[in-house]
């Protein structure tokens, strides 16, 4: 087996060194700050677009990039680059969910790039600098990559789980990253001066409430109901070592855990609330030997073990003394490792470091000087990165200095990209929380230190009124001001008004705009009326519909559309656990969005997954405008060691199209090794070699 692996590595190196006959391509890298916002029709996210030629050099100034999103809308749908960088501002829509951002050149000379950001339903669900979790264990501690689940086990309360002002110690624990829930067995929960012991515990970290099974001698007995996980109160007599009744009795009950303590439940507790999740297949792991048994049954389980893990604001996980495993095979170790949980999910984690991409070696290696929750510093080396929906890689070589910080009043980062290059970029991001009702953020880039591209937001809530201000500015520092521009937006909106028994809320307020560029200026002031429905079920399968409608009236000079109207309807339905679908209809008559997506747009996102087959389809069709996006990804495992994959991309706008498809035949040298594959690309018209890591299906 080792000989086979050596031959594969020699072949990979030989192919990586071969000259590639790639056509000149342009890559678009997308970055968002912040990475989430409230779906309130006014909050915004700054999206930075880094646009480079295939050799890593900047594209010409003024290169036009078209951006769009499945949720929300952009202030400008076509933005222009300055020293390879452009900035677009996404304004959240009325509907919460995952917004899929798509960016492509107007003339479609390159593969489109995509990025996902979260739009949450209310401010309480936003991550903050204080949202961190520290997990350590005297026994086992591991993160299952595909399911994003942390499982820990340690004897005599050897597992330590710290979040906000609470400390949880337990023998066995499982943390579900996406759902933000934790389950524990033989646990003690400490908060303030209180300590409560539980034989079993479930907590939702978003609300800091849950359920537990504990002694309740001090509760009054008002009712008794027997049955597993369904009782309000149960009385039993514990047994001694000789299995004879003891003279001492205890009272055990399932209780509701609140922010300040606990109380008896007033309704039925779900039967499975304390059950640990399955990692993949097989048994539900609780003890360390059971976790190992499950991995033996599923050789594709990719996991990261560590001495300590820190989850920072649900954006990243920091590992101290990280070791990567596939099944029981150790493949990599790092003293310090940072996993960007908003980035890749399906690839093998170590592909962030070294991989082969269409006959070209790709490196993305960070060297950490420090890695802590409050601050981290690193130098990153990258080359051969692929940012769009293509295996074609950018051949630029970059060294980047990165520094991040996380404080009680906000978080941010500084980046010096392209050290030693003429086309370097300096960037600063900062989020500030002045109090529970006031926040601000800004993102500033200075490409080549010859211009400034800045975006800032300010939000303040006082009882009955929400104020939001957004500003963007671009200014040259070298004396040429042809691309200078500034735009400012103000929204004042009252708290929602319930519309009787209808499932709608009404928002009303005022808005104002101001813009200035070398071609002229404009301003407008007007009224704003917004309707938002509650998500409501439309059938017994729990399919939901959410809708929003906004009217804006402006008066002023050079106003694009004095009376603007936007509307959205979203339909979400799951067919069992394997197939999910989201269908969306968008209407926009605002003088801006309609130019990019048309007056009407239909979009859909479909996902299917089982043990052998995976597929994901995204489609967006504008009505009345020549705009179509269709992205399809599929993978089918034809045998334990063989897999075939397919990726199709179609992007069309205003008579210009980009079409590409890739077919991959992948082979795993053994059941616990990464995949080697051969692929055919329609764009390059040639067969290439790739290393794909471990696939999720």
C-alpha positions as CSV (number, residue, x, y, z in Angstrom):
1,X,0.0,0.0,0.0
2,X,2.9,2.4,0.8
3,X,4.4,1.6,-2.6
4,X,1.1,2.6,-4.3
5,X,1.0,5.8,-2.3
6,X,4.6,6.6,-3.3
7,X,3.8,6.1,-7.0
8,X,0.8,8.3,-6.7
9,X,2.8,11.1,-5.1
10,X,5.5,10.8,-7.8
11,X,2.9,11.0,-10.5
12,X,1.3,14.1,-8.8
13,X,4.6,15.9,-8.6
14,X,5.4,15.2,-12.2
15,X,2.1,16.4,-13.4
16,X,2.3,19.5,-11.1
17,X,5.6,20.4,-12.7
18,X,4.2,20.1,-16.2
19,X,3.4,23.3,-18.1
20,X,-0.3,24.0,-18.3
21,X,-1.9,25.3,-21.4
22,X,-4.5,27.3,-19.6
23,X,-6.3,30.1,-21.2
24,X,-6.0,33.5,-19.5
25,X,-8.6,33.5,-16.7
26,X,-9.7,36.0,-14.0
27,X,-10.5,34.9,-10.4
28,X,-12.8,36.7,-8.0
29,X,-12.3,36.2,-4.3
30,X,-15.2,37.3,-2.0
31,X,-14.9,38.4,1.6
32,X,-17.8,39.6,3.8
33,X,-17.7,41.8,7.0
34,X,-19.6,41.3,9.1
35,X,-20.6,37.8,8.1
36,X,-24.2,38.1,9.4
37,X,-26.9,40.7,9.7
38,X,-30.5,41.1,10.8
39,X,-33.1,40.6,8.1
40,X,-34.7,43.9,8.8
41,X,-34.5,45.6,5.4
42,X,-31.9,48.1,6.5
43,X,-28.9,46.3,8.0
44,X,-25.9,45.9,5.6
45,X,-22.9,43.7,5.0
46,X,-19.7,45.0,3.2
47,X,-18.6,42.5,0.5
48,X,-15.0,43.0,-0.8
49,X,-14.2,41.6,-4.2
50,X,-10.5,40.9,-5.0
51,X,-10.2,40.5,-8.8
52,X,-7.0,39.2,-10.3
53,X,-5.6,37.7,-13.5
54,X,-4.5,34.1,-13.7
55,X,-0.9,35.1,-12.9
56,X,-2.0,36.9,-9.7
57,X,-1.7,40.5,-11.1
58,X,-4.4,43.0,-10.7
59,X,-7.0,43.4,-13.4
60,X,-7.2,46.9,-15.1
61,X,-8.9,49.6,-13.1
62,X,-12.5,50.0,-14.0
63,X,-13.1,46.3,-14.6
64,X,-16.8,45.8,-14.0
65,X,-18.1,43.1,-11.7
66,X,-21.8,42.1,-11.5
67,X,-23.0,41.0,-8.0
68,X,-26.4,39.6,-6.8
69,X,-27.9,37.8,-3.8
70,X,-30.7,35.4,-3.3
71,X,-31.7,37.4,-0.2
72,X,-31.4,41.1,0.1
73,X,-30.2,43.5,-2.5
74,X,-27.0,45.4,-3.3
75,X,-26.7,49.2,-3.3
76,X,-25.0,48.9,-6.7
77,X,-25.2,45.7,-8.7
78,X,-22.3,46.6,-10.9
79,X,-19.1,47.7,-9.2
80,X,-15.7,48.7,-10.6
81,X,-12.3,47.7,-9.5
82,X,-9.5,50.0,-8.2
83,X,-6.1,48.2,-8.0
84,X,-7.9,44.9,-8.2
85,X,-10.4,45.6,-5.4
86,X,-14.0,46.6,-5.5
87,X,-16.6,47.0,-2.7
88,X,-20.3,46.2,-2.8
89,X,-22.8,46.7,0.0
90,X,-25.5,44.1,0.6
91,X,-28.6,45.4,2.3
92,X,-30.5,42.7,4.1
93,X,-34.0,41.8,2.9
94,X,-37.1,41.0,4.9
95,X,-36.6,37.2,4.9
96,X,-34.1,35.5,7.2
97,X,-31.9,32.7,6.0
98,X,-28.7,32.0,4.1
99,X,-28.0,34.5,1.4
100,X,-26.1,33.1,-1.5
101,X,-24.0,35.9,-3.1
102,X,-22.8,35.5,-6.7
103,X,-20.1,37.6,-8.4
104,X,-19.0,37.5,-12.1
105,X,-17.5,39.8,-14.6
106,X,-20.0,41.7,-16.7
107,X,-18.6,40.2,-19.8
108,X,-18.4,36.7,-18.3
109,X,-14.7,36.1,-19.0
110,X,-14.3,34.1,-15.8
111,X,-16.0,31.5,-13.6
112,X,-18.5,33.1,-11.2
113,X,-17.7,33.0,-7.5
114,X,-20.1,32.5,-4.6
115,X,-20.2,33.3,-0.9
116,X,-22.8,32.6,1.8
117,X,-23.8,35.0,4.6
118,X,-26.4,34.6,7.3
119,X,-29.5,36.9,7.7
120,X,-31.0,36.3,11.1
121,X,-34.6,37.0,12.2
122,X,-33.7,39.4,15.1
123,X,-30.8,41.1,16.9
124,X,-30.7,38.5,19.7
125,X,-29.4,35.9,17.3
126,X,-26.4,37.9,16.1
127,X,-23.0,36.6,17.2
128,X,-21.0,38.9,19.4
129,X,-17.5,39.2,20.7
130,X,-18.6,37.5,23.9
131,X,-20.0,34.5,22.1
132,X,-17.2,32.0,22.7
133,X,-17.0,28.5,24.1
134,X,-14.0,26.8,25.7
135,X,-13.9,23.0,25.7
136,X,-11.3,20.8,27.3
137,X,-11.1,17.2,28.5
138,X,-8.9,15.0,30.6
139,X,-9.9,12.1,28.3
140,X,-11.0,12.3,24.6
141,X,-12.0,15.5,22.8
142,X,-12.7,15.5,19.1
143,X,-14.5,17.4,16.3
144,X,-16.3,15.4,13.6
145,X,-15.8,17.4,10.5
146,X,-18.7,16.5,8.3
147,X,-21.4,16.8,11.0
148,X,-19.7,19.7,12.9
149,X,-20.2,17.9,16.2
150,X,-17.8,18.0,19.3
151,X,-17.8,14.9,21.4
152,X,-15.9,14.7,24.7
153,X,-15.5,12.2,27.5
154,X,-13.5,12.3,30.7
155,X,-13.9,10.4,34.0
156,X,-14.9,12.2,37.2
157,X,-16.2,15.3,35.5
158,X,-13.1,15.4,33.3
159,X,-15.0,17.4,30.5
160,X,-15.0,21.2,31.0
161,X,-17.4,23.3,28.9
162,X,-17.3,27.1,29.5
163,X,-19.7,29.6,27.9
164,X,-20.5,33.2,28.9
165,X,-21.0,33.2,32.7
166,X,-21.7,29.5,32.9
167,X,-19.4,26.5,33.6
168,X,-20.5,22.9,32.7
169,X,-18.4,19.9,33.9
170,X,-19.5,16.4,32.9
171,X,-18.4,12.8,32.3
172,X,-19.7,12.8,28.7
173,X,-20.7,15.7,26.5
174,X,-21.8,16.5,22.9
175,X,-21.9,20.0,21.4
176,X,-23.8,20.5,18.1
177,X,-22.2,23.4,16.4
178,X,-24.9,24.4,13.9
179,X,-27.8,24.0,16.3
180,X,-25.8,25.6,19.3
181,X,-27.0,22.9,21.7
182,X,-25.1,20.8,24.2
183,X,-26.0,17.5,25.8
184,X,-24.2,16.1,28.8
185,X,-24.4,13.1,31.2
186,X,-23.4,13.1,34.9
187,X,-23.0,16.9,34.7
188,X,-22.8,19.9,37.0
189,X,-23.9,23.3,35.8
190,X,-22.4,26.3,37.6
191,X,-23.6,29.9,37.1
192,X,-23.1,32.7,39.6
193,X,-23.2,31.1,43.1
194,X,-25.5,28.3,42.0
195,X,-24.4,24.7,41.2
196,X,-26.9,22.1,40.0
197,X,-26.2,18.4,39.4
198,X,-27.9,16.6,36.6
199,X,-27.8,12.9,35.5
200,X,-28.7,14.2,32.0
201,X,-28.8,17.7,30.7
202,X,-29.8,19.5,27.5
203,X,-29.1,23.2,26.9
204,X,-29.8,25.6,24.0
205,X,-27.0,28.1,24.2
206,X,-28.9,30.7,22.2
207,X,-31.6,31.0,24.9
208,X,-29.5,29.5,27.8
209,X,-32.5,27.3,28.6
210,X,-33.2,23.6,28.4
211,X,-34.1,20.5,30.3
212,X,-32.4,18.3,32.9
213,X,-32.9,15.3,35.2
214,X,-32.0,16.1,38.8
215,X,-33.0,15.8,42.5
216,X,-35.9,18.1,43.5
217,X,-36.4,17.5,47.2
218,X,-37.2,21.2,47.7
219,X,-40.0,21.3,45.1
220,X,-43.6,20.9,46.3
221,X,-45.4,17.8,45.1
222,X,-48.4,18.9,43.2
223,X,-48.7,16.1,40.7
224,X,-47.1,12.8,39.8
225,X,-46.7,11.3,36.3
226,X,-44.5,8.2,35.6
227,X,-42.8,7.4,32.3
228,X,-39.3,7.9,30.8
229,X,-38.8,11.6,29.9
230,X,-42.5,12.3,30.3
231,X,-42.8,12.7,34.1
232,X,-43.1,15.8,36.1
233,X,-42.0,14.0,39.2
234,X,-40.8,10.5,40.1
235,X,-40.1,8.9,43.4
236,X,-37.8,5.9,43.6
237,X,-35.7,4.0,46.2
238,X,-32.0,3.6,45.2
239,X,-30.4,0.2,45.8
240,X,-27.2,-0.5,47.8
241,X,-24.4,-2.8,46.7
242,X,-26.4,-5.9,47.7
243,X,-29.3,-4.8,45.5
244,X,-31.6,-4.5,48.4
245,X,-33.9,-1.5,49.1
246,X,-32.3,1.3,51.0
247,X,-33.9,3.2,53.8
248,X,-33.0,6.5,52.1
249,X,-35.2,7.8,49.3
250,X,-34.7,10.6,46.8
251,X,-37.0,12.5,44.5
252,X,-35.9,12.8,40.9
253,X,-37.6,14.9,38.3
254,X,-37.3,16.2,34.7
255,X,-37.0,20.0,35.1
256,X,-36.9,23.0,32.9
257,X,-33.5,24.8,33.1
258,X,-33.9,28.6,33.0
259,X,-31.4,31.5,33.0
260,X,-31.7,31.8,36.7
261,X,-32.3,28.2,37.9
262,X,-34.9,25.6,37.2
263,X,-38.6,24.9,37.5
264,X,-41.0,22.1,37.0
265,X,-42.2,21.8,33.3
266,X,-45.8,22.8,32.5
267,X,-45.9,20.6,29.4
268,X,-44.6,17.3,28.0
269,X,-40.8,17.1,27.7
270,X,-39.7,15.7,24.2
271,X,-38.9,12.1,24.4
272,X,-35.5,12.4,22.7
273,X,-34.3,15.6,24.2
274,X,-31.4,14.0,26.0
275,X,-30.3,11.6,23.2
276,X,-26.9,12.2,21.7
277,X,-26.7,12.7,18.0
278,X,-25.4,10.1,15.6
279,X,-22.0,11.2,14.2
280,X,-22.6,9.2,10.9
281,X,-24.0,5.7,11.1
282,X,-24.1,3.0,13.8
283,X,-24.6,3.5,17.5
284,X,-25.1,6.8,19.3
285,X,-21.7,7.5,20.9
286,X,-21.5,8.2,24.6
287,X,-18.4,6.6,26.0
288,X,-15.0,6.8,24.4
289,X,-15.0,3.1,23.3
290,X,-18.4,3.6,21.7
291,X,-17.1,6.6,19.7
292,X,-14.2,4.4,18.5
293,X,-16.7,1.6,17.5
294,X,-18.7,4.0,15.4
295,X,-15.5,5.1,13.6
296,X,-14.7,1.5,12.9
297,X,-18.0,1.1,11.2
298,X,-17.6,4.2,9.1
299,X,-14.1,4.6,7.7
300,X,-14.8,8.0,6.2
301,X,-15.3,9.8,9.5
302,X,-12.9,12.7,9.3
303,X,-12.1,14.1,12.8
304,X,-9.8,16.5,14.6
305,X,-8.7,15.7,18.1
306,X,-7.2,18.3,20.5
307,X,-6.4,19.1,24.0
308,X,-8.5,22.2,23.9
309,X,-11.0,23.8,21.5
310,X,-12.3,27.4,21.5
311,X,-15.3,28.4,19.4
312,X,-15.1,32.1,18.6
313,X,-18.3,33.9,17.7
314,X,-19.5,30.9,15.7
315,X,-17.0,31.9,13.0
316,X,-14.0,29.8,13.8
317,X,-12.8,27.0,16.0
318,X,-9.3,27.2,17.5
319,X,-7.5,23.9,18.3
320,X,-4.6,23.5,20.7
321,X,-2.4,20.4,19.7
322,X,-4.6,19.4,16.8
323,X,-4.4,15.9,15.2
324,X,-6.3,15.0,12.0
325,X,-7.6,11.5,11.6
326,X,-9.5,9.6,8.8
327,X,-11.1,6.7,10.5
328,X,-8.3,5.4,12.8
329,X,-5.4,6.7,10.5
330,X,-3.5,9.7,11.7
331,X,-2.7,12.0,8.7
332,X,-1.6,15.4,10.1
333,X,-0.7,17.3,13.3
334,X,-0.5,21.0,14.1
335,X,0.4,22.6,17.5
336,X,-2.0,25.5,16.6
337,X,-4.8,25.3,14.1
338,X,-7.7,27.5,13.1
339,X,-10.7,26.2,11.3
340,X,-12.9,28.7,9.4
341,X,-16.4,27.3,9.9
342,X,-17.8,29.8,7.5
343,X,-15.6,28.5,4.7
344,X,-15.2,25.0,3.3
345,X,-17.3,22.2,4.7
346,X,-17.1,19.3,2.3
347,X,-13.4,19.0,1.6
348,X,-10.8,17.4,3.8
349,X,-9.5,20.0,6.3
350,X,-5.8,19.6,5.5
351,X,-6.5,20.6,1.9
352,X,-6.3,24.1,3.2
353,X,-2.5,23.5,3.4
354,X,-1.5,21.5,0.3
355,X,-3.4,20.0,-2.6
356,X,-3.2,19.5,-6.3
357,X,-5.6,21.4,-8.5
358,X,-5.7,20.7,-12.2
359,X,-2.0,19.7,-12.5
360,X,-1.0,22.6,-10.2
361,X,0.1,22.5,-6.6
362,X,-2.1,24.6,-4.4
363,X,-0.7,25.8,-1.0
364,X,-2.6,27.7,1.7
365,X,-0.4,27.4,4.8
366,X,-0.6,29.6,7.9
367,X,2.2,29.9,10.5
368,X,0.7,31.1,13.8
369,X,2.8,33.2,16.1
370,X,-0.1,33.1,18.6
371,X,-3.7,31.7,18.5
372,X,-5.9,32.7,21.4
373,X,-9.5,33.8,21.6
374,X,-8.7,37.4,22.2
375,X,-5.9,37.7,19.7
376,X,-4.1,35.8,17.0
377,X,-1.2,36.6,14.6
378,X,-0.1,34.6,11.6
379,X,1.9,34.7,8.3
380,X,0.1,32.9,5.5
381,X,1.6,31.6,2.3
382,X,-0.8,31.0,-0.6
383,X,-0.5,30.0,-4.3
384,X,-2.5,28.0,-6.7
385,X,-5.9,28.9,-5.1
386,X,-9.2,28.4,-6.9
387,X,-11.8,31.0,-6.0
388,X,-14.6,30.4,-8.6
389,X,-16.6,27.4,-9.6
390,X,-13.7,25.9,-11.5
391,X,-10.6,23.8,-10.9
392,X,-8.6,26.4,-12.7
393,X,-6.2,28.0,-10.2
394,X,-4.7,31.4,-9.7
395,X,-1.0,31.1,-10.0
396,X,-0.1,34.2,-8.0
397,X,2.2,33.8,-5.0
398,X,1.3,35.7,-1.9
399,X,2.6,36.2,1.7
400,X,0.0,37.8,4.0
401,X,0.3,39.0,7.6
402,X,-3.0,38.5,9.5
403,X,-3.9,39.7,13.0
404,X,-7.3,39.3,14.6
405,X,-8.7,40.5,17.9
406,X,-11.7,39.8,20.0
407,X,-12.7,42.0,22.9
408,X,-15.8,42.6,25.0
409,X,-16.8,45.6,22.9
410,X,-16.1,44.1,19.5
411,X,-13.9,42.2,17.2
412,X,-11.8,43.0,14.1
413,X,-8.8,42.1,12.0
414,X,-5.9,43.6,10.1
415,X,-4.4,42.2,6.9
416,X,-1.3,43.0,4.9
417,X,-1.8,41.0,1.7
418,X,0.9,40.7,-1.0
419,X,4.0,41.4,1.2
420,X,6.9,42.2,-1.2
421,X,4.6,42.7,-4.2
422,X,3.8,46.0,-5.9
423,X,0.1,45.2,-5.8
424,X,-0.2,44.8,-2.1
425,X,-3.3,45.7,0.0
426,X,-3.8,46.9,3.5
427,X,-7.1,46.1,5.1
428,X,-8.7,46.8,8.5
429,X,-12.1,45.5,9.7
430,X,-13.8,46.4,13.1
431,X,-17.1,45.7,14.7
432,X,-18.0,47.8,17.8
433,X,-20.7,47.3,20.4
434,X,-21.1,50.4,22.5
435,X,-24.0,49.0,24.4
436,X,-26.9,46.5,24.0
437,X,-28.7,49.0,21.7
438,X,-25.8,50.6,19.7
439,X,-23.4,49.0,17.3
440,X,-21.1,50.1,14.5
441,X,-18.7,48.5,12.0
442,X,-16.3,49.6,9.3
443,X,-14.1,48.0,6.6
444,X,-11.2,50.0,5.0
445,X,-8.9,48.9,2.3
446,X,-5.9,50.7,0.8
447,X,-4.7,48.9,-2.3
448,X,-1.1,49.8,-3.1
449,X,-1.5,52.6,-0.5
450,X,-2.8,54.8,-3.4
451,X,-6.5,54.8,-2.6
452,X,-9.0,54.3,0.2
453,X,-12.1,52.1,-0.1
454,X,-14.2,52.4,3.0
455,X,-17.6,51.2,4.2
456,X,-19.2,52.0,7.6
457,X,-22.5,51.3,9.4
458,X,-24.1,52.6,12.5
459,X,-27.2,51.2,14.2
460,X,-29.0,52.5,17.3
461,X,-32.2,51.3,18.9
462,X,-34.2,53.2,21.4
463,X,-37.7,52.2,22.5
464,X,-40.0,52.5,19.6
465,X,-37.4,53.6,17.0
466,X,-34.5,52.1,15.1
467,X,-31.8,54.2,13.4
468,X,-29.5,52.9,10.7
469,X,-26.8,54.7,8.8
470,X,-24.6,53.3,6.1
471,X,-21.8,55.0,4.2
472,X,-19.4,54.1,1.5
473,X,-16.5,56.1,0.1
474,X,-13.8,55.7,-2.4
475,X,-11.0,58.2,-2.7
476,X,-7.7,58.3,-4.6
477,X,-4.5,59.3,-2.7
478,X,-2.3,59.8,-5.8
479,X,-4.0,62.9,-7.2
480,X,-6.3,61.2,-9.8
481,X,-9.9,61.4,-8.6
482,X,-11.8,60.0,-11.6
483,X,-13.2,57.1,-9.6
484,X,-13.8,59.0,-6.3
485,X,-17.3,58.4,-5.0
486,X,-19.3,58.6,-1.8
487,X,-22.8,57.3,-0.9
488,X,-24.7,57.7,2.4
489,X,-28.1,56.1,3.5
490,X,-30.2,56.8,6.5
491,X,-33.3,54.8,7.7
492,X,-35.5,55.7,10.7
493,X,-38.1,53.0,11.3
494,X,-40.7,52.5,14.0
495,X,-41.1,49.2,15.9
496,X,-43.4,46.7,14.1
497,X,-47.2,47.1,14.4
498,X,-49.3,43.9,14.5
499,X,-52.0,43.8,11.9
500,X,-54.9,42.4,13.9
501,X,-55.2,38.6,13.5
502,X,-53.3,38.7,10.2
503,X,-49.8,37.0,10.2
504,X,-48.2,40.3,9.2
505,X,-46.2,43.0,10.9
506,X,-46.2,46.6,9.6
507,X,-43.0,48.8,9.8
508,X,-43.0,52.5,8.8
509,X,-40.5,55.3,8.9
510,X,-38.3,57.7,6.9
511,X,-35.3,57.3,4.7
512,X,-32.7,59.6,3.1
513,X,-29.9,59.2,0.6
514,X,-26.9,61.3,-0.6
515,X,-24.4,60.4,-3.3
516,X,-21.6,62.3,-5.0
517,X,-19.2,61.4,-7.8
518,X,-17.2,63.1,-10.6
519,X,-20.3,62.7,-12.8
520,X,-22.6,64.6,-10.4
521,X,-24.5,64.3,-7.2
522,X,-28.0,63.4,-5.9
523,X,-30.1,63.3,-2.8
524,X,-33.5,62.2,-1.7
525,X,-35.7,62.1,1.3
526,X,-38.9,60.2,1.7
527,X,-41.2,57.7,3.5
528,X,-40.8,54.0,3.8
529,X,-43.5,51.3,4.4
530,X,-42.6,47.7,5.0
531,X,-44.8,44.5,5.5
532,X,-43.3,41.3,6.8
533,X,-45.2,38.0,7.4
534,X,-44.5,35.5,10.1
535,X,-43.3,32.1,8.8
536,X,-46.4,30.0,8.5
537,X,-47.0,26.4,7.7
538,X,-48.9,25.5,4.5
539,X,-49.2,21.7,4.9
540,X,-48.7,18.9,7.3
541,X,-45.1,18.3,6.1
542,X,-44.0,21.6,7.8
543,X,-43.4,23.5,4.6
544,X,-43.1,27.2,5.4
545,X,-43.8,30.4,3.5
546,X,-42.4,33.8,4.4
547,X,-43.1,37.0,2.5
548,X,-42.1,40.6,2.6
549,X,-43.1,43.8,0.8
550,X,-41.5,47.3,0.9
551,X,-42.6,50.6,-0.5
552,X,-40.3,53.7,-0.6
553,X,-41.1,57.2,-1.8
554,X,-38.3,59.7,-2.5
555,X,-38.3,63.3,-3.5
556,X,-35.1,65.2,-4.4
557,X,-32.5,65.6,-7.2
558,X,-31.3,62.8,-9.5
559,X,-33.4,60.2,-7.7
560,X,-33.3,57.0,-9.8
561,X,-36.8,55.9,-8.9
562,X,-39.1,58.3,-6.9
563,X,-41.4,55.4,-6.0
564,X,-39.6,52.1,-5.4
565,X,-41.2,48.7,-4.7
566,X,-39.6,45.4,-3.7
567,X,-41.3,42.1,-2.8
568,X,-40.1,38.6,-1.8
569,X,-41.8,35.3,-1.2
570,X,-39.9,32.2,0.0
571,X,-41.1,28.6,0.2
572,X,-39.0,26.1,2.1
573,X,-39.8,22.4,2.3
574,X,-37.9,19.3,3.4
575,X,-38.7,15.8,2.0
576,X,-37.5,13.7,4.9
577,X,-33.9,14.1,6.1
578,X,-32.2,13.7,2.7
579,X,-33.8,16.3,0.4
580,X,-34.4,20.0,1.1
581,X,-35.7,22.7,-1.2
582,X,-36.0,26.5,-1.0
583,X,-37.9,28.4,-3.8
584,X,-37.9,32.2,-3.9
585,X,-39.7,34.8,-6.0
586,X,-38.3,38.4,-6.1
587,X,-39.8,41.5,-7.5
588,X,-37.9,44.8,-7.7
589,X,-38.7,48.2,-9.2
590,X,-36.1,50.4,-7.6
591,X,-34.0,51.7,-10.4
592,X,-31.0,49.6,-9.3
593,X,-31.7,45.9,-8.6
594,X,-34.0,45.6,-11.6
595,X,-31.0,46.3,-13.9
596,X,-29.2,43.2,-12.6
597,X,-32.0,40.7,-11.9
598,X,-35.0,42.2,-13.8
599,X,-38.4,43.1,-12.4
600,X,-39.0,39.4,-11.6
601,X,-36.7,36.6,-10.6
602,X,-37.3,33.0,-9.7
603,X,-34.6,31.1,-7.8
604,X,-34.3,27.7,-6.2
605,X,-31.8,25.8,-4.1
606,X,-32.1,22.0,-3.9
607,X,-30.0,19.6,-2.0
608,X,-30.0,15.8,-1.8
609,X,-27.8,13.5,0.2
610,X,-27.5,9.8,0.9
611,X,-24.6,7.4,1.5
612,X,-23.7,7.1,-2.2
613,X,-25.2,10.1,-4.0
614,X,-25.0,13.8,-3.3
615,X,-26.3,16.6,-5.4
616,X,-26.8,20.4,-5.1
617,X,-28.5,22.6,-7.6
618,X,-28.9,26.4,-7.6
619,X,-30.8,28.1,-10.3
620,X,-31.9,31.8,-10.7
621,X,-33.9,32.9,-13.8
622,X,-34.8,36.6,-14.4
623,X,-38.0,37.3,-16.2
624,X,-37.8,40.1,-18.8
625,X,-34.0,40.3,-18.6
626,X,-31.3,38.1,-20.1
627,X,-30.0,36.8,-16.8
628,X,-29.6,33.2,-15.8
629,X,-27.4,31.4,-13.3
630,X,-27.4,27.6,-13.0
631,X,-24.9,25.7,-10.8
632,X,-25.1,21.9,-10.4
633,X,-22.8,19.7,-8.3
634,X,-23.2,15.9,-8.0
635,X,-21.2,13.0,-6.8
636,X,-21.9,9.3,-6.9
637,X,-19.8,6.5,-5.2
638,X,-19.8,3.6,-7.6
639,X,-17.7,1.4,-5.3
640,X,-15.9,1.7,-2.0
641,X,-12.8,3.0,-3.7
642,X,-14.3,4.7,-6.8
643,X,-16.3,7.8,-7.1
644,X,-17.5,10.0,-10.1
645,X,-18.2,13.7,-9.7
646,X,-19.7,16.3,-11.9
647,X,-19.8,20.1,-11.7
648,X,-21.7,22.3,-14.2
649,X,-21.7,26.1,-14.3
650,X,-23.8,28.3,-16.5
651,X,-23.9,32.1,-16.0
652,X,-25.5,34.4,-18.6
653,X,-26.0,38.2,-18.5
654,X,-27.0,40.6,-21.3
655,X,-25.9,38.3,-24.2
656,X,-22.6,37.2,-22.6
657,X,-22.3,33.7,-21.2
658,X,-19.9,31.6,-19.3
659,X,-20.3,27.8,-19.5
660,X,-18.1,25.2,-17.9
661,X,-18.3,21.6,-16.7
662,X,-15.9,19.3,-15.0
663,X,-16.0,15.5,-14.7
664,X,-13.9,13.8,-12.1
665,X,-13.1,10.1,-11.7
666,X,-11.6,9.7,-8.2
667,X,-9.9,6.7,-6.7
668,X,-8.9,6.1,-3.1
669,X,-5.7,4.1,-2.6
670,X,-7.3,2.6,0.5
671,X,-10.4,3.1,2.6
672,X,-8.7,5.6,4.9
673,X,-6.6,7.6,2.4
674,X,-7.3,10.8,0.4
675,X,-8.6,10.5,-3.2
676,X,-6.6,10.9,-6.3
677,X,-8.5,11.8,-9.4
678,X,-8.4,12.6,-13.1
679,X,-10.7,15.3,-14.4
680,X,-11.8,16.8,-17.7
681,X,-12.5,20.5,-17.9
682,X,-14.6,21.9,-20.7
683,X,-12.8,25.3,-20.4
684,X,-9.3,23.8,-20.8
685,X,-10.3,20.9,-23.1
686,X,-7.8,18.7,-21.4
687,X,-7.4,16.1,-18.7
688,X,-5.9,17.2,-15.4
689,X,-4.8,15.6,-12.1
690,X,-6.3,16.5,-8.7
691,X,-6.0,15.4,-5.1
692,X,-9.5,15.7,-3.6
693,X,-9.0,14.5,0.0
694,X,-11.8,12.7,1.7
695,X,-15.3,13.1,0.1
696,X,-18.4,13.3,2.2
697,X,-20.3,10.6,0.3
